[in-house]
Amino acid sequence: MFDTPADAQAQLAQHFLRPQVEMVVGALVPTLVFRPRTAEKGSLGGTRIGGTPDLPPGLTWPRRAKPADIEAIAKRGNAEAGEEMRRHFRKELPYAFFAQVDLGEARGQAKGLASGEGGAAALPGHGRLLFFYDLSAGPWDNGTESARVFWDDSPREGLTPQTMPADLAAAADAHRAEITKSNRQFDLPLPKPGSGTPYGGPARPMSLHATLRPPAIESLEMDAQPALKAALALRTDGEEGFRDAYQDLFSQAFDRYHGAANAGRRNQLLGSPLPEQSDPRVEAEVVSRFGVQHLERDKIETHRTEIDAGARTWRLLLQIDVGDFLQEDGEGTVYFLIRASDLAERRFDRVVAVYQQT
């Protein structure tokens, strides 16, 4: 959104009073965003969203094992979704490949930004992060089992471009055929050529770019800015309040930075998440601490202090807009989250995936 604090000062001064500008600039969070490499095919081991990963010898495309309690997950959806999840789990398919991140590029792009403990300096400085997710069932299954994240630090020259596993490709073809048949029956638009399915998205080489962004109102970072949060809570009768102006500027700046037609403006590496509901780190803490997808309101209030404290130990690794991943109509955002201590120990096997949609 902003290249430097000075850039933020200059842009914000056109919209806000000086005290408001200073509060917003003081809350800026370093973030790495994705931009398409329009003129390049993409390189071995390079950053990309969708497609297939580049893997070294000995590292295979991960396959989701059948959950211990399929019924518990299936019952979280309606009857139709539950039956689809049962069929999906019985196949024990590989995960969908979501993204590959060149860590050298991430570290290089983040130079010069004040990174903080959640910034790019916390990541390994070389190799790649590989993100896999079960998009067919994951929206009903926040936790460690719906995702796999690997840190591959092997030499780039030893990598081999992968092809989609045969059973995963067959599932994608069957899904597309089913959607095509249904849409024709009800005279709905057919899937876009080259668009994705829950089993994989189209390959898009990406580059990473460092930016500074104010936190979303629903984020934990906003809670750490009490003066800004209090100012955003005020409304003026008959006039546009600071909160409305803040949200409008947030949206407009995204459009300027990424292009108004780019739904992928929600994709990011690190930084403060853009929640569709509450901050996803709260959900990561709940599912990890209590082993449930959601807590009843009375239990949330009983455990509020420990939940809030625990949520602040989580860091956003990657956030992917599902519609952008599919390059097709799609709802929701997937957040890959990790505790700061696990990130320091490179325990990417402990990453928790959280799905949200409005």
FENGIRA-V669556 format. One record per pair of residues at least 6 apart in sequence whose ideal C-beta (glycine too) atoms are under 6 Angstrom apart, sorted by the first residue. I is the first residue (numbers start at 1). J is the second residue. Records with the same first field share a line. If there is no record, write none. Layout:
I=J + J
//
This chain:
1=211 + 213 + 253 + 257
2=8 + 212
5=25
8=25
9=25
12=21 + 24
13=21
15=249
23=227 + 228
24=214
27=214 + 215 + 225 + 228
28=212 + 214
29=213 + 215 + 221 + 271 + 272
30=113 + 115 + 119
31=211 + 213 + 268 + 271
32=106 + 208 + 210 + 269 + 270
33=209 + 211 + 268
34=206 + 267
35=207 + 209
36=204
37=205 + 207
40=205
42=48 + 205
44=54 + 159
45=54 + 128 + 156 + 159
46=102
47=101 + 102 + 105 + 206 + 208
48=100 + 205 + 206
49=99 + 204 + 206
50=201 + 202 + 203 + 204
51=203
52=97 + 162 + 164
53=97 + 100 + 130 + 162
54=159 + 161
55=162
56=152 + 154 + 158 + 159
61=94 + 165
62=95 + 132 + 148
63=94
64=95 + 134
66=89 + 92
67=73
70=86 + 89
73=140 + 141
74=82 + 85 + 86
76=140
77=140
85=137
88=136 + 137
93=167 + 168 + 171
94=165 + 168
95=132 + 133 + 134 + 148
96=133 + 135 + 199 + 200
97=132
98=131 + 133 + 320
99=131
100=128 + 130
101=129
102=128
103=123 + 124 + 126 + 127
104=126
105=208
106=120 + 208
107=120 + 125
109=208 + 210
110=120 + 210
113=210
115=121
118=315
122=343
124=151
127=152 + 153
128=152
129=151
130=150
131=149 + 318 + 336
132=148
133=147 + 334 + 353
134=146
135=198
136=198
138=146 + 353 + 355
139=355
142=283 + 287 + 293 + 354
143=287 + 352
144=352
146=353
147=351 + 353
149=348 + 351
151=346 + 348
168=199
171=199
172=197 + 199 + 200
175=197
176=191 + 197
179=191
180=190
183=190
192=328
194=202
195=326 + 327 + 328
196=202 + 326
201=325 + 326
202=327
215=221 + 222 + 272
216=274 + 275
218=275 + 278 + 279
219=272 + 279
220=279
221=272
222=229
231=242
232=242 + 243 + 246
235=241
254=265
258=265
263=323 + 324
264=321 + 324
266=274 + 321 + 333
267=320 + 321
268=319
269=318
273=280 + 316 + 319 + 335
276=333 + 356 + 357 + 358
277=356
280=335 + 354
281=311 + 314 + 337
282=311
283=354
284=314 + 337 + 352 + 354
285=307 + 310 + 311
286=295
313=339 + 340
314=337 + 339
315=338 + 340 + 343
316=337
317=336 + 338
318=336
319=335
320=334
321=333
322=330 + 332
323=330
331=357
332=355 + 357
333=356
334=355
335=354
336=351 + 353
337=352
338=351
342=350
//
